């Protein structure tokens, strides 16, 4: 069992990606878009995709929660780890 406030990936890439190539493409897209260095795979997930990956046994961090951010056309959803209290 992994801690609620940690993210864990068992292999060389997260199991939710179809292949290492797809994971590398995601990382390249982050670099090209100048995403923050703290951007990480689970923050880019969605509740629907997480549910699908849980069903397929491919979500390694099912403890990730989701929240809305922004307003209007800039509104989005992100995965996050709840802070320890």
GUVO-658302 format. One record per atom (N, C-alpha, C): atom name; residue in one letter; residue number from 1; x negated, z, y. Coordinates in steps of 0.05 Angstrom, whole numbers, plus 32768, in hexadecimal, padded with zeros to 4 digits. Atoms other than C-alpha are relative to their C-alpha. Layout:
+------+-----+-----+------+------+-------+
! atom ! res !   n ! east !   up ! north !
+------+-----+-----+------+------+-------+
!   CA !   a ! NUM !    X !    Z !     Y !
...
+------+-----+-----+------+------+-------+
END
This chain:
+------+-----+-----+------+------+-------+
! atom ! res !   n ! east !   up ! north !
+------+-----+-----+------+------+-------+
!    N !   x !   1 ! 7FEF ! 8000 !  7FE8 !
!   CA !   x !   1 ! 8000 ! 8000 !  8000 !
!    C !   x !   1 ! 7FEE ! 8000 !  8019 !
!    N !   x !   2 ! 8010 ! 8002 !  7FE8 !
!   CA !   x !   2 ! 7FE5 ! 7FEE !  8044 !
!    C !   x !   2 ! 800E ! 8010 !  8017 !
!    N !   x !   3 ! 7FF6 ! 7FF0 !  7FE9 !
!   CA !   x !   3 ! 7FED ! 8017 !  8084 !
!    C !   x !   3 ! 8013 ! 7FF0 !  8011 !
!    N !   x !   4 ! 7FEC ! 800D !  7FEF !
!   CA !   x !   4 ! 8027 ! 8007 !  80B2 !
!    C !   x !   4 ! 7FF2 ! 7FF4 !  8019 !
!    N !   x !   5 ! 800D ! 8009 !  7FE8 !
!   CA !   x !   5 ! 7FF7 ! 7FFE !  80EC !
!    C !   x !   5 ! 7FE7 ! 7FEE !  7FFB !
!    N !   x !   6 ! 8016 ! 8012 !  8006 !
!   CA !   x !   6 ! 7FC8 ! 7FCD !  80CA !
!    C !   x !   6 ! 800B ! 7FE6 !  7FF5 !
!    N !   x !   7 ! 7FF9 ! 801B !  800B !
!   CA !   x !   7 ! 7FCA ! 7F83 !  80B8 !
!    C !   x !   7 ! 7FEB ! 7FFA !  7FEB !
!    N !   x !   8 ! 8012 ! 8005 !  8016 !
!   CA !   x !   8 ! 7FAC ! 7F6E !  8076 !
!    C !   x !   8 ! 8005 ! 7FE4 !  7FF4 !
!    N !   x !   9 ! 7FFF ! 8019 !  800F !
!   CA !   x !   9 ! 7F9D ! 7F2B !  8055 !
!    C !   x !   9 ! 7FED ! 8002 !  7FE9 !
!    N !   x !  10 ! 8010 ! 7FFC !  8018 !
!   CA !   x !  10 ! 7F84 ! 7F2C !  800E !
!    C !   x !  10 ! 7FEB ! 7FE9 !  7FFC !
!    N !   x !  11 ! 8012 ! 8016 !  8005 !
!   CA !   x !  11 ! 7F63 ! 7EE7 !  800D !
!    C !   x !  11 ! 7FF1 ! 7FF7 !  8019 !
!    N !   x !  12 ! 800F ! 800B !  7FEA !
!   CA !   x !  12 ! 7F3A ! 7EBB !  803B !
!    C !   x !  12 ! 8012 ! 7FF6 !  8016 !
!    N !   x !  13 ! 7FEC ! 8007 !  7FEC !
!   CA !   x !  13 ! 7F7A ! 7EA8 !  8060 !
!    C !   x !  13 ! 801A ! 800D !  7FF8 !
!    N !   x !  14 ! 7FE6 ! 7FF3 !  8006 !
!   CA !   x !  14 ! 7FC0 ! 7EC6 !  8065 !
!    C !   x !  14 ! 8010 ! 7FF0 !  7FEC !
!    N !   x !  15 ! 7FF1 ! 800D !  8016 !
!   CA !   x !  15 ! 7FEC ! 7EB6 !  8029 !
!    C !   x !  15 ! 8018 ! 7FF1 !  800B !
!    N !   x !  16 ! 7FE9 ! 800E !  7FF4 !
!   CA !   x !  16 ! 8024 ! 7E9F !  8058 !
!    C !   x !  16 ! 7FF9 ! 7FE3 !  8008 !
!    N !   x !  17 ! 8009 ! 801B !  7FFB !
!   CA !   x !  17 ! 7FFB ! 7E60 !  8066 !
!    C !   x !  17 ! 7FFF ! 7FF1 !  7FE5 !
!    N !   x !  18 ! 8000 ! 8010 !  8019 !
!   CA !   x !  18 ! 8000 ! 7E27 !  8033 !
!    C !   x !  18 ! 7FE4 ! 7FFC !  7FF6 !
!    N !   x !  19 ! 801B ! 8005 !  8009 !
!   CA !   x !  19 ! 7FB5 ! 7E1E !  8032 !
!    C !   x !  19 ! 7FEC ! 800B !  8016 !
!    N !   x !  20 ! 8014 ! 7FF8 !  7FED !
!   CA !   x !  20 ! 7F74 ! 7E32 !  8054 !
!    C !   x !  20 ! 7FFE ! 7FEB !  8017 !
!    N !   x !  21 ! 8000 ! 8016 !  7FEC !
!   CA !   x !  21 ! 7F76 ! 7DEE !  8078 !
!    C !   x !  21 ! 8016 ! 8005 !  8015 !
!    N !   x !  22 ! 7FEA ! 7FFB !  7FED !
!   CA !   x !  22 ! 7FBA ! 7E00 !  8097 !
!    C !   x !  22 ! 7FF9 ! 8018 !  8012 !
!    N !   x !  23 ! 8009 ! 7FE9 !  7FF1 !
!   CA !   x !  23 ! 7F9E ! 7E44 !  80AC !
!    C !   x !  23 ! 7FEB ! 7FF8 !  8015 !
!    N !   x !  24 ! 8015 ! 8009 !  7FED !
!   CA !   x !  24 ! 7F61 ! 7E23 !  80CB !
!    C !   x !  24 ! 800C ! 7FF0 !  8017 !
!    N !   x !  25 ! 7FF2 ! 800F !  7FEB !
!   CA !   x !  25 ! 7F8F ! 7DF3 !  80F0 !
!    C !   x !  25 ! 800E ! 8012 !  8014 !
!    N !   x !  26 ! 7FF3 ! 7FED !  7FEE !
!   CA !   x !  26 ! 7FB6 ! 7E2E !  810C !
!    C !   x !  26 ! 7FEC ! 800D !  8012 !
!    N !   x !  27 ! 8014 ! 7FF4 !  7FF0 !
!   CA !   x !  27 ! 7F76 ! 7E4F !  8123 !
!    C !   x !  27 ! 7FF5 ! 7FED !  8015 !
!    N !   x !  28 ! 8009 ! 8014 !  7FED !
!   CA !   x !  28 ! 7F5F ! 7E0E !  8144 !
!    C !   x !  28 ! 8014 ! 7FFD !  8017 !
!    N !   x !  29 ! 7FEB ! 8003 !  7FEC !
!   CA !   x !  29 ! 7FA2 ! 7E08 !  8168 !
!    C !   x !  29 ! 7FFF ! 8018 !  8013 !
!    N !   x !  30 ! 8002 ! 7FE9 !  7FEE !
!   CA !   x !  30 ! 7F99 ! 7E4F !  8183 !
!    C !   x !  30 ! 7FE9 ! 7FFD !  8013 !
!    N !   x !  31 ! 8017 ! 8004 !  7FEE !
!   CA !   x !  31 ! 7F54 ! 7E3E !  819E !
!    C !   x !  31 ! 8006 ! 7FEB !  8015 !
!    N !   x !  32 ! 7FF9 ! 8016 !  7FED !
!   CA !   x !  32 ! 7F6D ! 7DFD !  81BE !
!    C !   x !  32 ! 8013 ! 8009 !  8015 !
!    N !   x !  33 ! 7FEB ! 7FF6 !  7FEC !
!   CA !   x !  33 ! 7FA8 ! 7E21 !  81DF !
!    C !   x !  33 ! 7FF6 ! 8017 !  8010 !
!    N !   x !  34 ! 800B ! 7FE9 !  7FF1 !
!   CA !   x !  34 ! 7F79 ! 7E57 !  81FA !
!    C !   x !  34 ! 8010 ! 801A !  7FFB !
!    N !   x !  35 ! 7FF2 ! 7FE8 !  8007 !
!   CA !   x !  35 ! 7FA1 ! 7E8C !  81D6 !
!    C !   x !  35 ! 7FED ! 8018 !  8002 !
!    N !   x !  36 ! 8010 ! 7FE7 !  7FFE !
!   CA !   x !  36 ! 7F8A ! 7ED3 !  81E1 !
!    C !   x !  36 ! 7FF2 ! 8006 !  7FE6 !
!    N !   x !  37 ! 800E ! 7FF9 !  8018 !
!   CA !   x !  37 ! 7F56 ! 7EEB !  81B0 !
!    C !   x !  37 ! 800F ! 8014 !  7FEF !
!    N !   x !  38 ! 7FF1 ! 7FED !  8010 !
!   CA !   x !  38 ! 7F87 ! 7F20 !  819B !
!    C !   x !  38 ! 8018 ! 7FF3 !  7FF2 !
!    N !   x !  39 ! 7FEB ! 800E !  800E !
!   CA !   x !  39 ! 7FB8 ! 7EEB !  8184 !
!    C !   x !  39 ! 7FFA ! 8000 !  7FE2 !
!    N !   x !  40 ! 8004 ! 7FFF !  801D !
!   CA !   x !  40 ! 7FC1 ! 7EF2 !  8139 !
!    C !   x !  40 ! 8018 ! 7FF4 !  7FF2 !
!    N !   x !  41 ! 7FEC ! 800E !  8011 !
!   CA !   x !  41 ! 7FE8 ! 7ED2 !  8101 !
!    C !   x !  41 ! 801C ! 800D !  8002 !
!    N !   x !  42 ! 7FE6 ! 7FF3 !  8001 !
!   CA !   x !  42 ! 8020 ! 7F06 !  80FD !
!    C !   x !  42 ! 800E ! 8000 !  801B !
!    N !   x !  43 ! 7FF2 ! 8001 !  7FE6 !
!   CA !   x !  43 ! 802D ! 7F04 !  8148 !
!    C !   x !  43 ! 800C ! 7FE5 !  8005 !
!    N !   x !  44 ! 7FF6 ! 801B !  7FFE !
!   CA !   x !  44 ! 803B ! 7EBA !  813F !
!    C !   x !  44 ! 8016 ! 7FFA !  7FEC !
!    N !   x !  45 ! 7FEB ! 8003 !  8015 !
!   CA !   x !  45 ! 806D ! 7EC5 !  8107 !
!    C !   x !  45 ! 801C ! 8003 !  800C !
!    N !   x !  46 ! 7FE4 ! 7FFB !  7FF8 !
!   CA !   x !  46 ! 80B9 ! 7EC8 !  810C !
!    C !   x !  46 ! 800E ! 8010 !  7FEA !
!    N !   x !  47 ! 7FF1 ! 7FF1 !  8014 !
!   CA !   x !  47 ! 80EC ! 7EF4 !  80E8 !
!    C !   x !  47 ! 8009 ! 7FEE !  7FE9 !
!    N !   x !  48 ! 7FF7 ! 8012 !  8015 !
!   CA !   x !  48 ! 8107 ! 7EB8 !  80C1 !
!    C !   x !  48 ! 7FE9 ! 7FF8 !  7FED !
!    N !   x !  49 ! 8017 ! 8008 !  8010 !
!   CA !   x !  49 ! 80C2 ! 7EA1 !  80AA !
!    C !   x !  49 ! 7FF6 ! 8018 !  7FEF !
!    N !   x !  50 ! 8009 ! 7FE8 !  800F !
!   CA !   x !  50 ! 80AF ! 7EE9 !  8097 !
!    C !   x !  50 ! 8013 ! 8005 !  7FE9 !
!    N !   x !  51 ! 7FEC ! 7FFC !  8016 !
!   CA !   x !  51 ! 80F0 ! 7EEF !  806E !
!    C !   x !  51 ! 7FFB ! 7FEC !  7FEA !
!    N !   x !  52 ! 8006 ! 8015 !  8014 !
!   CA !   x !  52 ! 80DF ! 7EAD !  804B !
!    C !   x !  52 ! 7FE7 ! 8008 !  7FF0 !
!    N !   x !  53 ! 8019 ! 7FF9 !  800D !
!   CA !   x !  53 ! 8098 ! 7EC4 !  803C !
!    C !   x !  53 ! 8003 ! 8019 !  7FEE !
!    N !   x !  54 ! 7FFB ! 7FE9 !  8011 !
!   CA !   x !  54 ! 80B0 ! 7F07 !  8022 !
!    C !   x !  54 ! 800E ! 7FF8 !  7FE7 !
!    N !   x !  55 ! 7FF2 ! 800A !  8018 !
!   CA !   x !  55 ! 80DF ! 7EE3 !  7FF3 !
!    C !   x !  55 ! 7FEF ! 7FF1 !  7FED !
!    N !   x !  56 ! 8013 ! 800F !  8011 !
!   CA !   x !  56 ! 80A6 ! 7EB8 !  7FDA !
!    C !   x !  56 ! 7FE8 ! 8011 !  7FF7 !
!    N !   x !  57 ! 8016 ! 7FEE !  8007 !
!   CA !   x !  57 ! 8078 ! 7EF4 !  7FD3 !
!    C !   x !  57 ! 7FE6 ! 7FF9 !  800F !
!    N !   x !  58 ! 8018 ! 8009 !  7FF1 !
!   CA !   x !  58 ! 8049 ! 7ED7 !  8008 !
!    C !   x !  58 ! 7FFC ! 800E !  801B !
!    N !   x !  59 ! 8004 ! 7FF0 !  7FE7 !
!   CA !   x !  59 ! 8052 ! 7F09 !  8042 !
!    C !   x !  59 ! 7FF0 ! 8019 !  7FF9 !
!    N !   x !  60 ! 8012 ! 7FEA !  8006 !
!   CA !   x !  60 ! 8018 ! 7F39 !  8040 !
!    C !   x !  60 ! 8003 ! 8017 !  8014 !
!    N !   x !  61 ! 7FFC ! 7FEC !  7FEB !
!   CA !   x !  61 ! 8030 ! 7F60 !  807D !
!    C !   x !  61 ! 801D ! 8002 !  8008 !
!    N !   x !  62 ! 7FE3 ! 7FFF !  7FFB !
!   CA !   x !  62 ! 807B ! 7F6A !  8076 !
!    C !   x !  62 ! 8008 ! 8017 !  8013 !
!    N !   x !  63 ! 7FFA ! 7FEA !  7FED !
!   CA !   x !  63 ! 8076 ! 7FA8 !  80A3 !
!    C !   x !  63 ! 7FFF ! 7FF7 !  801D !
!    N !   x !  64 ! 8000 ! 800B !  7FE4 !
!   CA !   x !  64 ! 806E ! 7F7B !  80E1 !
!    C !   x !  64 ! 801D ! 8000 !  800A !
!    N !   x !  65 ! 7FE6 ! 8001 !  7FF2 !
!   CA !   x !  65 ! 80A8 ! 7F83 !  8112 !
!    C !   x !  65 ! 8000 ! 7FE9 !  8014 !
!    N !   x !  66 ! 7FFE ! 8016 !  7FED !
!   CA !   x !  66 ! 80C1 ! 7F50 !  8144 !
!    C !   x !  66 ! 800E ! 8009 !  8019 !
!    N !   x !  67 ! 7FF3 ! 7FF9 !  7FE7 !
!   CA !   x !  67 ! 80D5 ! 7F54 !  818D !
!    C !   x !  67 ! 8001 ! 7FE7 !  8011 !
!    N !   x !  68 ! 7FFC ! 8016 !  7FED !
!   CA !   x !  68 ! 80ED ! 7F25 !  81C3 !
!    C !   x !  68 ! 7FEE ! 8005 !  8019 !
!    N !   x !  69 ! 800F ! 7FFD !  7FE7 !
!   CA !   x !  69 ! 80C2 ! 7F18 !  8201 !
!    C !   x !  69 ! 8007 ! 7FE9 !  8013 !
!    N !   x !  70 ! 7FFB ! 8015 !  7FED !
!   CA !   x !  70 ! 80C9 ! 7EF0 !  8241 !
!    C !   x !  70 ! 801E ! 7FFD !  8008 !
!    N !   x !  71 ! 7FE4 ! 8006 !  7FF7 !
!   CA !   x !  71 ! 8107 ! 7ED5 !  8264 !
!    C !   x !  71 ! 8004 ! 7FE2 !  8003 !
!    N !   x !  72 ! 7FF9 ! 801C !  7FFC !
!   CA !   x !  72 ! 812B ! 7E93 !  8269 !
!    C !   x !  72 ! 7FF1 ! 7FEE !  7FEC !
!    N !   x !  73 ! 800D ! 8014 !  8012 !
!   CA !   x !  73 ! 8105 ! 7E57 !  824E !
!    C !   x !  73 ! 7FE6 ! 800B !  7FF4 !
!    N !   x !  74 ! 8019 ! 7FF4 !  800A !
!   CA !   x !  74 ! 80C7 ! 7E83 !  8244 !
!    C !   x !  74 ! 8005 ! 8016 !  7FEB !
!    N !   x !  75 ! 7FF9 ! 7FEB !  8013 !
!   CA !   x !  75 ! 80EC ! 7EB2 !  8214 !
!    C !   x !  75 ! 7FF5 ! 7FF8 !  7FE4 !
!    N !   x !  76 ! 800A ! 8005 !  801B !
!   CA !   x !  76 ! 80CD ! 7EB8 !  81CF !
!    C !   x !  76 ! 8002 ! 8019 !  7FEF !
!    N !   x !  77 ! 8001 ! 7FEA !  8012 !
!   CA !   x !  77 ! 80C4 ! 7EE5 !  8194 !
!    C !   x !  77 ! 7FE4 ! 8003 !  7FF5 !
!    N !   x !  78 ! 801B ! 7FFC !  800A !
!   CA !   x !  78 ! 8085 ! 7F05 !  817A !
!    C !   x !  78 ! 8000 ! 8017 !  7FEB !
!    N !   x !  79 ! 8004 ! 7FEA !  8013 !
!   CA !   x !  79 ! 806F ! 7F30 !  813F !
!    C !   x !  79 ! 7FED ! 8014 !  800C !
!    N !   x !  80 ! 8012 ! 7FEB !  7FF5 !
!   CA !   x !  80 ! 804E ! 7F72 !  814F !
!    C !   x !  80 ! 7FFF ! 8018 !  7FED !
!    N !   x !  81 ! 8003 ! 7FE7 !  800F !
!   CA !   x !  81 ! 8035 ! 7FB2 !  812F !
!    C !   x !  81 ! 8009 ! 8016 !  8013 !
!    N !   x !  82 ! 7FF8 ! 7FE9 !  7FF0 !
!   CA !   x !  82 ! 8057 ! 7FF1 !  8148 !
!    C !   x !  82 ! 7FE9 ! 8013 !  8002 !
!    N !   x !  83 ! 8016 ! 7FED !  7FFC !
!   CA !   x !  83 ! 8026 ! 8022 !  8165 !
!    C !   x !  83 ! 8006 ! 801A !  7FF3 !
!    N !   x !  84 ! 7FFC ! 7FE6 !  800C !
!   CA !   x !  84 ! 801A ! 8064 !  8144 !
!    C !   x !  84 ! 800A ! 8014 !  8015 !
!    N !   x !  85 ! 7FF5 ! 7FEC !  7FEE !
!   CA !   x !  85 ! 8040 ! 809E !  8161 !
!    C !   x !  85 ! 7FF6 ! 801B !  7FF8 !
+------+-----+-----+------+------+-------+
END
